[in-house]
Structure formats: C-alpha cells, structure tokens
Amino acid sequence: VAFGLTLPALGAAPDADTFLSSGKFDEGVAALETHLKEQPKDDTARLGLGVTQFVSAVQRLGQKLAVYGPRPNFGALRTVAVDDVPAPAEPLTYPTLRKINQEWLDDLARIEVTLAKITSEEVKLPLHVGRVTMNLGTAETRSLSLLPILQQFRLAPAGREADFVIAFDRADVDWLRGYCHLLSALGEMSLAYDGQELFDVSVHRLFQHAKTPHEFLLEPNRDQNGGWFTFEDIADAVAIIHMLRFPLVEPKRMESALKHIEQTLSLSRQMWKRVIAEIDNDREWIPGPKQSGAINVRVTQEMIDNWMVALDEAEQIVQGKKLLPFWRGKPTRGVNLRRVFLEPRPLDIVLWVQGTAATPYLEEGELTKPDTWQQINRAFGGQFLGFGFWFN
C-alpha cells in the first residue's frame, strides 16, 4: 500500500511549471499533448499546453532572428551578445523575413486553437514566471528571461525571481487568447504590404548578417569619433522616412487583421466579466478591484469602468459606426477605419501624416471624441497606454 501511494495518479497531467522553469518547452508541449489525448477534458493541462506553446513560439521566433546577429539596439534582443554570432549559411533576405513572420502567425493560430477549447471555469495554473528563460542560441549569453521584460514595464517586483508566482485562471485564458489575436493582427498587416525597398535601405541597422543590394551599408562607418549621431545615422533616418511607402500585395490579410482586432476587443470584454466575478484572491495576473494580485499595481473599479468605455469606443470605430477625427479642414469630417482594412490601398506613411492618403476614407459622421479618451486616460493616472499594454 505504501509503495502504491508513492506512484503518480493514473493519468496525472505533466507539470507545465516544471517544463517551463527548466526551459524544456518542446518536451512540455509533447507531454501535454499526449496527456490531453488521454484526458481531453483536463482544461488545466490544456491551459498549461497553451502557455507552453506560447513561450516555445516566442523562443523559436527569437532563435530564428538571433542567427542573423541582431544589432544591440534591436529591442528585447539587445541582450544577445552579437559579437559571438557566427555568420549563417545564408544572410537574411526579405522573403526569409516574411517566411519567419508567417511561421510566427502559424504558431499563434495553433495556440489560439488550444486555448479556445477550454470550457471549464475552474482552471488554475500556478507558474514560477521568474524562472522562465528562453534560449536564443547556443551561448549562455544569448538568453532572455521573461521577468526583466515584465519588470521593465513595472509588471513584476524586483528581487523575487525565484519565488515570483502567478496563478493563471480562466480570465487569463481570455487574456492570452486576446494577445494572440492582437499579435496576429500586427503580423497580418505587415504581410499585407511589400516592404522590400525599406528592407534594402534599413536592414543593416537591425542585423549584422543580411542581404542588401547596397553592400557598403554593412561596412563600418568612417566616422568613429563617437557622439550621439553620425552623418550616416542621419542619412539612414532620412532614407527610412523616404521609404515608408509600401505596395499592397496581399489585401485579404487586412481583412484578416480586422477580424483579429475584433476578437481582441471581444475577448478583453469577456475577460473583465470573469475578473469581476472572481471571489478568490490567489496571485492574480489581472486582479479585480477587490483583489491584490501578484504584482503591486492596484486596479480600481474606476479603471475597469473606463476600460469598458474604451472598448465601446474602439468597437464602434472598427465597426465604422464612429470615425477617427481628421486634423485638416472642417471638424465634422473623419476617417472610417473599417474601410481602411476592408478597402486597403498602397500604404504611404508620409502621405498619411500630410493627410492626402486619408482622402478615400473620409466621411461625414459621428466622431470619437478626444474628451472621451482624455477622461479614460485620467482614470488611469495618465498611464492608459501602459495599462493597455498589460490589459490588452
């Protein structure tokens, strides 16, 4: 009997936290998928699978980019030690970059399929987030921890790497699904347009090992005297602005992006309904007004009420029921954002700034009011965008 008590329960789920903490993401995905074939109603394991799939997908994306030697100023990958990145067999090309983007979208779609199958309201998945580290290559210096990223946005406490635990629950399923849709929208929009010309004049600013017809751009600058900006920096900035015009190559992707945005808004509303209904207080990722949460950021009822107002406004904008204010001419005219997605045209950022690119989408109608958004921002202490990054 004593021996039997030491055995794992029949059909016990693999521990997602163990796989994530040890960096064995692919092994965790495989183990959880096998378990779910035998126990398809285990929604806590399914949440563990979705989270592990997401972290694995982020690592895979980072590894695909890291092989081309990201420059030190390249966002989150600035932690990569670029000096020890050997030249790959083939330099990065624009078609390769599009392929990487599509593979990322495919990963996000798989994660959404996993999470969408969760029906139980009782799921609970405690994870040691501070222990999750993604390997972006073979060298130990090429690693990326989730915690410093969260700390950068003040979403995680300092000095608690080992014991920082978030207990993800049913509301967080909606949160992660919403983020998958938001990221998918961004990916679809980027693939709708052809960025080859911009890539050719700017890729050297991002990667060491890239292919451009202007090979001299990959050579060291002559001006090595330091300072904030060199003439090359200024010249590159001008060229980048000049090339912010993109031919439309896959217009259907803009419609797909719109659907993802609509899903993001819907899932955010659904998430908050669940957060407000919660009666526990267990290391919450997104806390309600009566919960403390895993991080030292309080969410008030006023914030939630104003977030709902923001969702109402955003939904009416993407549905074309309200227009975005247009800064030129009479103030009753606005941009129908829905038509921007459903009737896409070649994208010229400079002409959008000047206003003439908006001409096909200008209409008379009800505008979303700046006062509404200012009130929303005040409810968040002037940090609506920061909270928006957290809430999605």
C-alpha positions in Angstrom: 0.0 0.0 0.0 2.8 2.4 0.9 4.5 1.7 -2.4 1.3 2.3 -4.3 0.8 5.7 -2.6 4.2 6.9 -4.0 3.1 6.3 -7.6 1.7 9.2 -9.6 -2.0 9.2 -10.0 -3.3 7.4 -13.1 -3.5 9.9 -15.9 -1.9 12.7 -13.8 -1.1 15.7 -16.0 2.5 16.6 -16.8 3.6 19.7 -14.8 3.8 22.7 -17.2 5.6 24.7 -14.5 8.4 22.2 -14.4 8.9 22.2 -18.1 8.8 26.0 -18.3 11.2 26.5 -15.4 13.7 24.1 -16.9 13.5 25.5 -20.4 12.2 22.2 -21.8 9.4 23.8 -23.8 9.1 21.4 -26.7 9.2 18.4 -24.3 6.5 20.0 -22.3 4.3 20.6 -25.4 4.7 17.0 -26.4 4.0 15.6 -23.0 0.9 17.8 -22.5 -0.4 16.9 -26.0 -0.1 13.2 -25.2 -1.8 13.6 -21.9 -4.7 15.5 -23.5 -5.3 12.8 -26.0 -6.0 10.5 -23.0 -7.7 13.2 -20.8 -9.3 15.6 -23.3 -11.4 17.3 -20.5 -8.4 18.3 -18.4 -8.6 22.1 -19.1 -5.9 23.0 -16.6 -3.5 20.8 -18.6 -4.8 22.5 -21.8 -4.1 25.9 -20.3 -0.6 24.6 -19.5 -0.2 23.5 -23.1 -1.3 26.8 -24.4 1.1 28.8 -22.2 4.0 26.4 -23.0 3.2 26.6 -26.7 3.3 30.4 -26.5 6.6 30.6 -24.7 8.0 28.0 -27.1 6.8 30.0 -30.1 8.4 33.2 -28.7 11.7 31.4 -28.2 11.5 29.9 -31.7 10.9 33.4 -33.2 13.9 34.8 -31.2 16.1 31.9 -32.3 15.2 32.5 -36.0 16.1 36.2 -35.7 19.2 35.7 -33.4 21.0 33.7 -36.0 21.3 36.8 -38.2 23.1 38.8 -35.5 20.6 41.4 -34.2 22.2 44.8 -33.5 22.5 45.8 -29.8 19.7 48.4 -30.3 17.2 45.8 -31.5 14.5 45.9 -28.8 14.3 42.9 -26.5 17.0 41.1 -28.4 19.5 43.7 -27.3 20.5 41.2 -24.6 22.0 39.0 -27.3 25.8 39.1 -27.4 26.2 39.9 -31.1 29.9 39.5 -31.2 29.8 35.7 -30.9 27.1 35.2 -33.6 28.7 33.3 -36.5 27.6 34.2 -40.0 24.8 31.9 -41.1 25.0 29.9 -44.3 22.7 32.4 -46.0 22.2 36.1 -44.9 18.8 37.4 -44.0 16.6 38.3 -47.0 13.2 40.0 -47.1 11.5 36.8 -48.3 13.1 34.9 -45.4 11.8 37.6 -43.0 8.3 37.2 -44.4 8.6 33.4 -44.0 9.6 33.9 -40.4 6.6 36.2 -39.8 4.2 33.6 -41.4 5.6 30.8 -39.2 5.0 33.0 -36.2 1.4 33.6 -37.3 1.0 29.8 -37.7 2.3 29.3 -34.2 -0.2 31.9 -32.8 -3.0 30.2 -34.6 -2.1 26.8 -33.0 -2.1 28.4 -29.6 -5.5 30.0 -30.2 -6.9 26.6 -31.2 -5.6 25.1 -28.0 -6.9 27.8 -25.7 -10.3 28.1 -27.4 -11.1 24.5 -26.4 -11.1 25.4 -22.7 -14.6 25.5 -21.3 -14.1 24.9 -17.5 -14.4 28.0 -15.3 -12.3 26.3 -12.6 -8.9 26.2 -14.3 -5.9 27.3 -12.2 -2.3 27.1 -13.3 0.4 28.5 -10.8 3.6 29.2 -12.7 7.0 30.4 -11.5 7.3 33.1 -14.1 10.6 34.4 -12.7 12.3 31.1 -13.6 11.2 31.1 -17.3 14.2 31.7 -19.5 14.3 31.5 -23.3 17.4 30.3 -25.1 18.1 32.3 -28.2 21.1 30.4 -29.3 23.8 28.1 -28.1 25.8 30.5 -26.0 24.7 31.1 -22.4 24.9 34.9 -23.0 22.1 34.5 -25.6 19.2 34.1 -23.2 16.1 36.1 -22.5 14.2 36.0 -19.2 10.5 37.0 -19.0 10.9 38.7 -15.7 13.2 41.6 -16.7 10.7 42.4 -19.5 7.9 42.4 -17.0 10.0 44.5 -14.6 10.7 47.0 -17.4 7.0 47.7 -17.6 6.7 47.6 -13.8 4.6 44.5 -14.0 6.8 42.3 -11.7 8.6 43.0 -8.5 12.4 43.2 -8.3 14.4 40.7 -6.2 11.8 37.9 -6.3 13.0 36.0 -9.3 12.9 32.6 -7.6 9.5 32.8 -5.9 7.5 35.1 -8.2 4.4 33.0 -9.0 1.3 33.9 -11.0 -1.7 31.7 -10.7 -3.3 31.9 -14.1 -7.0 31.2 -14.2 -10.0 31.3 -16.6 -9.9 35.0 -17.1 -6.3 34.7 -18.1 -7.2 32.3 -20.9 -9.2 35.1 -22.5 -6.2 37.5 -21.9 -3.8 35.2 -23.7 -6.2 34.5 -26.5 -6.7 38.2 -26.9 -2.9 38.8 -27.1 -2.6 36.0 -29.7 -5.2 37.8 -31.8 -3.6 41.2 -31.3 -0.2 39.9 -32.3 -1.8 38.1 -35.3 -3.4 41.3 -36.4 0.0 43.0 -36.4 1.6 40.1 -38.3 -1.2 40.1 -40.9 -0.9 43.8 -41.5 2.9 43.6 -42.0 2.4 40.8 -44.6 -0.3 42.6 -46.5 2.3 45.0 -47.8 5.6 44.6 -49.6 8.5 46.1 -47.5 11.4 45.0 -49.8 12.5 48.6 -50.6 12.5 49.6 -46.9 14.3 46.4 -46.0 17.1 47.1 -48.6 17.9 50.5 -47.1 17.4 49.8 -43.4 18.1 46.1 -42.6 21.8 46.9 -41.7 20.5 48.9 -38.8 18.9 45.8 -37.3 21.1 42.8 -38.3 24.7 42.0 -39.0 24.1 39.2 -41.5 21.7 40.5 -44.0 21.5 40.8 -47.8 21.0 44.2 -49.3 22.0 45.4 -52.8 23.8 48.3 -51.1 26.6 46.2 -49.6 28.5 49.3 -48.4 25.8 49.8 -45.8 27.1 46.7 -44.0 30.6 48.1 -43.8 31.8 50.1 -40.7 31.2 53.8 -40.7 34.2 56.0 -41.4 33.2 58.4 -38.6 34.3 56.6 -35.4 34.6 59.7 -33.3 31.5 58.9 -31.2 28.8 61.4 -30.4 25.1 60.9 -30.3 24.6 60.8 -34.1 26.8 60.4 -37.1 26.1 61.7 -40.6 25.4 58.1 -41.5 22.7 57.9 -38.8 21.0 61.0 -40.1 21.3 59.8 -43.7 19.8 56.4 -42.8 16.9 58.1 -40.9 16.1 60.2 -44.0 16.2 57.2 -46.2 13.9 55.2 -43.9 11.3 58.0 -43.9 11.6 58.3 -47.7 10.9 54.5 -48.0 7.8 54.4 -45.7 5.7 53.6 -48.7 4.5 50.0 -49.3 2.8 48.4 -52.2 -0.2 46.3 -51.4 0.5 42.7 -52.2 -2.0 40.6 -50.1 -5.1 42.7 -49.5 -7.1 39.9 -47.9 -4.6 40.0 -44.9 -6.0 43.4 -43.9 -9.5 41.9 -43.6 -8.0 39.1 -41.6 -6.2 41.6 -39.4 -9.5 43.4 -38.8 -11.1 40.1 -37.6 -8.3 39.6 -35.2 -8.7 43.1 -33.8 -12.4 42.5 -33.3 -11.7 39.2 -31.5 -9.1 41.0 -29.3 -11.8 43.6 -28.2 -14.4 40.9 -27.6 -12.1 38.7 -25.5 -11.0 41.7 -23.4 -14.6 42.4 -22.5 -15.1 38.7 -21.8 -12.0 38.7 -19.6 -13.2 41.5 -17.4 -16.6 39.9 -16.9 -14.7 36.9 -15.5 -12.3 39.0 -13.4 -15.1 41.0 -11.8 -17.0 37.7 -11.0 -14.0 36.2 -9.2 -14.3 35.7 -5.4 -10.7 34.4 -4.7 -7.5 36.3 -4.3 -4.8 34.0 -5.5 -1.7 35.6 -7.0 -3.8 37.2 -9.8 -2.2 38.3 -13.1 -5.1 40.6 -13.8 -6.6 41.5 -10.5 -10.1 42.8 -9.9 -10.8 45.8 -7.6 -11.2 43.5 -4.6 -8.1 41.5 -5.3 -4.4 42.3 -4.6 -2.8 40.4 -7.5 0.7 39.0 -8.0 2.1 42.4 -8.7 2.0 45.7 -6.8 -0.4 47.5 -9.1 -3.9 48.1 -8.0 -6.8 48.0 -10.4 -9.7 50.1 -9.3 -13.4 49.9 -10.3 -13.0 53.3 -12.0 -10.3 51.9 -14.2 -12.4 48.9 -15.2 -15.4 51.2 -15.9 -13.3 53.4 -18.2 -11.7 50.4 -19.9 -15.2 49.3 -20.8 -15.8 52.8 -22.2 -12.6 52.4 -24.2 -13.8 49.1 -25.5 -17.1 50.6 -26.5 -15.4 53.4 -28.4 -12.9 51.0 -30.1 -15.6 48.6 -31.2 -17.6 51.4 -32.7 -14.5 52.7 -34.5 -13.6 49.3 -36.0 -17.3 48.7 -37.0 -17.3 52.0 -38.8 -20.0 53.4 -36.6 -17.7 56.2 -35.4 -15.0 58.0 -37.3 -11.5 58.9 -36.3 -11.1 62.7 -36.2 -9.2 64.2 -39.2 -6.9 67.0 -38.5 -7.3 69.1 -41.7 -10.3 71.1 -42.9 -13.7 71.2 -41.3 -14.0 69.3 -38.0 -17.1 67.3 -38.9 -15.1 65.0 -41.2 -13.4 61.8 -40.1 -11.6 58.6 -41.2 -13.6 55.4 -41.5 -11.0 53.0 -40.1 -13.1 49.9 -41.0 -12.8 50.8 -44.7 -9.0 51.2 -44.3 -9.0 47.5 -43.6 -11.7 46.3 -46.0 -10.7 48.6 -48.9 -6.9 48.7 -48.5 -4.6 50.7 -50.8 -0.9 51.0 -51.1 0.4 52.5 -47.8 2.4 55.7 -47.7 3.1 56.9 -44.2 4.3 60.3 -45.2 1.0 61.0 -47.1 -1.0 59.8 -44.1 0.8 62.3 -42.0 0.2 65.0 -44.6 -3.4 63.9 -44.9 -3.9 63.1 -48.6 -3.7 59.3 -48.1 -6.8 59.5 -46.0 -8.9 61.0 -48.8 -10.6 57.8 -49.9 -11.7 57.1 -46.3 -13.0 60.5 -45.3 -16.7 60.7 -44.4 -19.2 62.9 -42.6 -20.5 61.3 -39.4 -20.2 60.8 -35.7 -16.6 61.2 -34.5 -15.0 59.6 -31.4 -14.3 62.5 -29.1 -10.9 63.4 -27.8 -12.5 64.4 -24.5 -13.7 60.8 -24.1 -10.1 59.4 -24.4 -8.7 62.2 -22.2 -11.2 61.1 -19.5 -10.2 57.5 -19.9 -6.5 58.4 -19.6 -7.2 60.4 -16.4 -8.9 57.4 -14.8 -5.6 55.5 -15.3 -3.5 58.3 -13.8 -2.3 59.4 -17.3 -0.9 55.9 -18.0 -3.7 54.5 -20.2 -1.2 53.2 -22.8 0.8 51.4 -20.1 -2.2 49.7 -18.7 -3.4 48.9 -22.2 -0.2 47.0 -22.8 -0.9 45.0 -19.7 -4.7 44.6 -20.2 -4.6 44.2 -24.0 
